[in-house]
Amino acid sequence: MLYGLIVAIHVIVSLVLIAVILLQAGRGGGLSESFGGSSTQTIFGTKTNVFLARATAASAIIYIITCLTLAVLTGHKGRSLVAKEGIKVPIAQGQNSNQPFPEEPIDF
């Protein structure tokens, strides 16, 4: 349940981060210039650059936190049942415990 919620937040923040970065006007004008010049200034007001910079920073911080949380949860979730339970796998007869595979001649 918690894992699915964090994945959903991670996807939403990823999309927001992409949108905010693309809306910023860079050297070439950015994506905001292709929608009619200064359309972002009329939407967000006169302090568009400040708003977009803060939105980028906030979404980047949330993105990093969700990345780390997912990494920790996946590390705990990804263990196999054999490793968790400590079950020993039986060795087939005729095999040494030192050699997991029988030796076969290799022809080149």
C-alpha atoms as one frame of an Amber mdcrd trajectory, in Angstrom:
protein
   0.000   0.000   0.000   2.711   2.458   1.001   4.888   1.395  -1.920   2.102
   2.110  -4.433   1.396   5.511  -2.896   5.051   6.523  -3.092   5.256   5.335
  -6.713   2.179   7.438  -7.570   3.681  10.514  -5.886   6.971   9.864  -7.680
   5.296   9.737 -11.100   3.279  12.910 -10.457   6.325  14.811  -9.200   8.311
  13.606 -12.222   5.717  15.010 -14.603   5.510  18.292 -12.670   9.295  18.600
 -12.699   9.416  18.044 -16.456   6.680  20.629 -17.051   8.272  23.245 -14.790
  11.683  22.830 -16.396  10.234  23.105 -19.904   8.281  26.242 -19.022  11.376
  28.121 -17.897  12.822  30.517 -20.408  16.423  29.653 -21.122  18.854  31.106
 -23.609  16.704  30.093 -26.563  13.457  31.228 -24.989  12.306  27.812 -23.802
   8.998  26.152 -24.475   7.143  29.171 -23.106   8.153  31.247 -26.136   6.560
  28.811 -28.556   3.142  29.322 -26.959   2.917  32.988 -27.809   5.710  34.882
 -26.189   5.247  35.748 -22.531   2.205  33.600 -21.814   3.716  32.339 -18.574
   4.043  35.869 -17.258   0.344  36.506 -17.740  -0.567  33.217 -16.041   1.718
  33.412 -12.998   2.186  37.168 -12.697   5.262  39.322 -13.018   7.487  37.157
 -10.818   7.354  34.126 -13.087  11.063  33.372 -12.875  10.967  33.316  -9.070
   7.892  31.066  -9.032   9.340  28.627 -11.567  12.687  28.490  -9.758  10.989
  27.704  -6.439   8.687  25.158  -8.063  11.698  23.486  -9.672  13.581  23.353
  -6.378  10.580  22.009  -4.439   9.730  19.343  -6.996  13.399  18.317  -7.290
  13.630  17.865  -3.514  10.427  15.795  -3.438  11.703  13.771  -6.409  14.982
  12.947  -4.633  13.173  12.008  -1.424  10.826   9.662  -3.274  13.783   8.139
  -5.163  15.594   7.371  -1.930  12.429   6.049  -0.263  11.697   3.761  -3.200
  15.285   2.515  -3.173  15.074   1.623   0.512  11.652  -0.011   0.180  12.733
  -1.981  -2.881  15.863  -3.156  -1.080  13.782  -4.591   1.729  11.096  -5.918
  -0.576  13.424  -7.533  -3.109  14.807 -10.305  -0.910  13.897 -13.824  -1.887
  11.934 -16.196   0.296  14.928 -18.510   0.548  17.106 -15.710   1.917  14.426
 -14.549   4.361  13.604 -18.002   5.752  17.131 -19.372   5.731  16.073 -22.518
   3.870  18.975 -24.617   2.679  18.788 -25.841  -0.897  19.621 -29.548  -1.181
  22.554 -30.561  -3.366  21.838 -33.214  -5.976  23.616 -36.547  -5.592  26.868
 -36.890  -7.480  27.813 -33.222  -7.160  30.398 -31.810  -4.827  29.434 -28.811
  -2.767  32.515 -27.003  -4.116  31.496 -27.474  -7.743  27.902 -26.447  -8.425
  28.072 -27.546 -12.108  29.621 -30.742 -13.489  32.763 -30.206 -15.488  32.337
 -30.660 -19.193  35.018 -30.329 -21.856  34.809 -27.091 -23.779  35.333 -27.353
 -27.533  36.311 -24.241 -29.443
